[in-house]
Amino acid sequence: MSLRKRWQPLARDTVAGVPNRYGVYELGDDEGTVVAEGAGFLPDELREALAYGDANATQVRWETAASEEHAERLLDEL
């Protein structure tokens, strides 16, 4: 299963607008193929992905979760 959210550019302004919540995310390449996925506190996770992530990742999408445990369960479902 994949997140059913629209891709957004993996860029500084996108990451700055991420909610301060736990969640699950996917990183995608230019064609929309998922190249990485993860769960955690979204601002921290996506800042790290932007700085150190997969060089092929140019897009991101996420879904918020109620807690860290909820985010981990969502990740298991991806």
Backbone as ProteinMPNN parsed JSONL, in Angstrom:
{"seq_chain_A": "MSLRKRWQPLARDTVAGVPNRYGVYELGDDEGTVVAEGAGFLPDELREALAYGDANATQVRWETAASEEHAERLLDEL", "coords_chain_A": {"N_chain_A": [[0.841, -1.183, 0.0], [0.407, 2.243, -0.636], [0.813, 5.707, 0.241], [-2.005, 7.753, -0.23], [-1.744, 10.404, -1.131], [-1.061, 13.596, -2.598], [1.968, 14.19, -4.337], [4.58, 16.372, -3.235], [7.104, 18.868, -3.785], [10.332, 17.933, -2.645], [11.631, 20.072, -0.845], [13.043, 22.959, 0.779], [11.027, 24.892, 1.515], [8.706, 23.338, 1.453], [9.225, 21.424, 3.455], [9.394, 23.155, 5.622], [6.736, 23.754, 6.006], [5.569, 21.511, 7.06], [3.433, 19.815, 9.342], [3.782, 19.999, 12.93], [3.871, 17.237, 13.985], [3.67, 13.717, 14.65], [4.13, 11.207, 12.154], [3.851, 9.402, 9.034], [5.85, 8.996, 6.127], [6.633, 9.231, 2.615], [9.241, 9.185, 0.249], [9.846, 10.212, -3.043], [10.938, 9.672, -6.459], [11.529, 11.534, -9.547], [9.626, 10.395, -11.243], [7.666, 9.571, -9.565], [7.999, 7.221, -8.23], [8.311, 5.403, -5.269], [11.092, 5.809, -3.247], [12.003, 5.734, -0.692], [10.824, 5.345, 2.676], [9.387, 6.252, 5.821], [8.888, 6.807, 9.383], [8.004, 8.979, 12.079], [8.72, 11.978, 13.971], [7.549, 14.376, 12.019], [8.703, 17.01, 11.127], [11.446, 16.763, 11.91], [12.217, 14.322, 10.705], [11.836, 14.887, 7.95], [13.462, 17.107, 7.533], [15.93, 15.903, 7.907], [15.848, 14.038, 5.813], [15.864, 15.792, 3.655], [18.371, 16.963, 3.939], [20.201, 14.78, 4.067], [19.212, 12.656, 2.665], [18.193, 10.152, 0.202], [19.623, 10.583, -2.949], [18.076, 10.412, -5.216], [15.571, 11.139, -4.443], [13.099, 13.429, -4.956], [10.643, 14.267, -4.334], [7.982, 14.415, -1.896], [5.566, 12.992, 0.337], [3.133, 12.821, 2.939], [1.454, 11.551, 5.885], [-0.261, 12.445, 8.75], [-0.128, 11.321, 12.18], [-1.588, 10.115, 15.258], [0.149, 9.57, 17.316], [3.536, 8.532, 18.14], [3.607, 5.748, 18.154], [1.328, 5.17, 16.639], [2.171, 6.204, 14.183], [4.209, 4.384, 13.599], [2.701, 2.04, 13.257], [1.22, 2.769, 10.988], [3.322, 2.926, 9.155], [4.057, 0.237, 9.035], [1.953, -0.696, 7.549], [2.387, 0.257, 5.015]], "CA_chain_A": [[0.0, 0.0, 0.0], [1.122, 3.503, -0.723], [0.004, 6.84, 0.689], [-2.858, 8.304, -1.292], [-1.611, 11.853, -1.054], [-0.372, 14.179, -3.745], [3.389, 14.478, -4.14], [5.028, 17.759, -3.142], [8.556, 18.905, -3.971], [11.179, 17.802, -1.465], [12.344, 21.349, -0.841], [13.069, 23.645, 2.072], [9.744, 25.516, 1.846], [7.745, 22.266, 1.74], [9.568, 20.872, 4.769], [9.067, 24.179, 6.621], [5.3, 23.769, 6.192], [5.103, 20.229, 7.592], [2.885, 19.984, 10.688], [4.58, 19.533, 14.063], [3.169, 16.029, 14.425], [4.218, 12.442, 14.203], [3.482, 10.741, 10.947], [4.544, 8.512, 8.121], [6.141, 9.724, 4.888], [7.275, 8.558, 1.489], [10.056, 10.001, -0.638], [9.724, 9.701, -4.395], [11.786, 10.241, -7.511], [10.823, 12.394, -10.505], [8.512, 9.664, -11.856], [6.686, 9.221, -8.541], [8.317, 5.926, -7.644], [8.757, 5.531, -3.883], [12.481, 5.386, -3.065], [12.231, 5.57, 0.746], [9.67, 5.63, 3.52], [9.763, 6.267, 7.222], [7.922, 7.309, 10.347], [8.607, 9.705, 13.184], [8.29, 13.367, 14.094], [7.69, 14.785, 10.618], [9.692, 18.048, 10.819], [12.805, 16.238, 12.055], [12.441, 13.298, 9.681], [11.926, 15.458, 6.596], [14.69, 17.927, 7.464], [17.036, 14.969, 7.72], [15.737, 13.515, 4.447], [16.276, 16.85, 2.732], [19.811, 17.193, 4.067], [21.049, 13.598, 3.922], [18.441, 11.557, 2.077], [18.459, 9.536, -1.086], [19.839, 11.595, -3.992], [17.021, 10.299, -6.213], [14.313, 11.644, -3.884], [12.804, 14.817, -5.317], [9.271, 14.547, -3.926], [7.613, 13.876, -0.589], [4.172, 13.051, 0.766], [3.054, 12.333, 4.312], [0.17, 11.463, 6.571], [-0.027, 12.63, 10.176], [-0.584, 10.259, 13.07], [-1.957, 10.577, 16.599], [1.268, 9.347, 18.235], [4.665, 7.844, 17.532], [3.197, 4.361, 17.959], [0.402, 5.171, 15.509], [2.992, 6.394, 12.979], [4.878, 3.111, 13.329], [1.689, 1.117, 12.71], [0.956, 3.187, 9.607], [4.474, 2.537, 8.35], [3.964, -1.206, 8.82], [0.907, -0.94, 6.547], [2.823, 0.704, 3.682]], "C_chain_A": [[0.883, 1.243, 0.0], [0.22, 4.615, -0.199], [-0.789, 7.395, -0.485], [-2.912, 9.823, -1.168], [-0.88, 12.329, -2.301], [1.091, 14.438, -3.387], [3.601, 15.984, -4.046], [6.54, 17.758, -3.322], [9.283, 18.724, -2.638], [12.113, 19.004, -1.459], [12.2, 22.001, 0.525], [11.717, 24.233, 2.447], [8.663, 24.482, 2.126], [7.978, 21.714, 3.144], [9.229, 21.873, 5.877], [7.57, 24.208, 6.927], [4.715, 22.473, 6.745], [4.557, 20.444, 9.006], [3.818, 19.41, 11.761], [3.883, 18.334, 14.711], [3.985, 14.808, 14.015], [3.468, 12.021, 12.949], [4.348, 9.777, 10.187], [4.755, 9.276, 6.814], [6.743, 8.795, 3.849], [8.075, 9.599, 0.72], [9.994, 9.371, -2.015], [10.697, 10.351, -5.353], [10.932, 11.066, -8.473], [9.609, 11.716, -11.134], [7.433, 9.289, -10.842], [6.865, 7.83, -7.966], [8.838, 6.144, -6.229], [10.171, 4.974, -3.763], [12.831, 5.203, -1.596], [10.942, 5.89, 1.482], [10.135, 5.592, 4.97], [8.647, 6.815, 8.083], [8.675, 8.017, 11.459], [8.014, 11.092, 13.28], [8.598, 14.046, 12.757], [8.706, 15.897, 10.374], [11.136, 17.542, 10.894], [13.134, 15.24, 10.955], [12.661, 13.916, 8.302], [13.087, 16.421, 6.451], [15.903, 17.033, 7.224], [17.016, 14.387, 6.305], [16.207, 14.54, 3.426], [17.791, 17.025, 2.754], [20.651, 15.976, 3.68], [20.404, 12.45, 3.158], [18.951, 11.066, 0.746], [18.555, 10.611, -2.171], [18.753, 11.556, -5.06], [15.697, 10.879, -5.731], [14.151, 13.124, -4.218], [11.422, 15.242, -4.854], [9.0, 13.893, -2.57], [6.099, 13.93, -0.425], [4.118, 12.397, 2.149], [1.616, 12.256, 4.778], [0.465, 11.594, 8.061], [-0.625, 11.469, 10.96], [-0.857, 10.856, 14.45], [-0.801, 10.467, 17.587], [2.41, 8.683, 17.472], [4.31, 6.381, 17.236], [2.248, 4.23, 16.768], [1.179, 5.321, 14.199], [3.701, 5.1, 12.606], [3.911, 2.078, 12.759], [1.354, 1.471, 11.268], [2.096, 2.784, 8.685], [4.445, 1.042, 8.047], [2.953, -1.561, 7.742], [1.317, -0.516, 5.14], [3.392, -0.434, 2.877]], "O_chain_A": [[1.97, 1.257, 0.577], [-1.003, 4.475, -0.197], [-0.281, 7.488, -1.602], [-3.982, 10.428, -1.108], [-0.177, 11.566, -2.964], [1.406, 14.853, -2.271], [2.901, 16.767, -4.688], [7.193, 16.753, -3.041], [8.886, 19.3, -1.625], [13.222, 18.961, -1.991], [11.335, 21.631, 1.319], [11.291, 24.09, 3.593], [7.785, 24.722, 2.955], [7.038, 21.559, 3.924], [8.817, 21.468, 6.964], [7.177, 24.647, 8.009], [3.497, 22.35, 6.882], [5.156, 21.18, 9.789], [4.549, 18.451, 11.513], [3.377, 18.416, 15.83], [4.862, 14.874, 13.154], [2.328, 12.425, 12.717], [5.428, 9.386, 10.63], [3.929, 10.108, 6.44], [7.281, 7.733, 4.161], [7.645, 10.742, 0.559], [10.077, 8.15, -2.153], [11.216, 11.437, -5.096], [9.742, 11.268, -8.231], [8.658, 12.395, -11.518], [6.395, 8.746, -11.22], [5.976, 7.317, -7.286], [9.715, 6.981, -6.015], [10.43, 3.826, -4.125], [13.847, 4.585, -1.278], [10.083, 6.613, 0.977], [11.15, 4.975, 5.296], [7.601, 7.232, 7.585], [9.83, 7.702, 11.747], [6.94, 11.358, 12.742], [9.759, 14.26, 12.411], [9.528, 15.749, 9.47], [11.953, 17.864, 10.031], [14.202, 15.305, 10.346], [13.568, 13.513, 7.573], [13.649, 16.547, 5.363], [16.789, 17.367, 6.438], [18.065, 14.259, 5.673], [16.87, 14.194, 2.447], [18.417, 17.212, 1.711], [21.693, 16.118, 3.039], [21.001, 11.381, 3.025], [19.987, 11.501, 0.24], [17.665, 11.453, -2.294], [18.525, 12.555, -5.742], [14.79, 11.09, -6.537], [14.961, 13.959, -3.814], [11.055, 16.413, -4.956], [9.687, 12.958, -2.158], [5.434, 14.806, -0.979], [4.939, 11.543, 2.484], [0.701, 12.808, 4.168], [1.355, 10.917, 8.575], [-1.495, 10.744, 10.478], [-0.411, 11.96, 14.763], [-0.769, 11.186, 18.586], [2.264, 8.321, 16.304], [4.674, 5.849, 16.187], [2.356, 3.289, 15.982], [0.879, 4.642, 13.217], [3.787, 4.755, 11.427], [4.279, 1.318, 11.863], [1.219, 0.587, 10.422], [1.86, 2.348, 7.558], [4.769, 0.625, 6.935], [3.071, -2.6, 7.092], [0.659, -0.892, 4.169], [3.805, -0.236, 1.734]]}, "name": "protein", "num_of_chains": 1, "seq": "MSLRKRWQPLARDTVAGVPNRYGVYELGDDEGTVVAEGAGFLPDELREALAYGDANATQVRWETAASEEHAERLLDEL"}
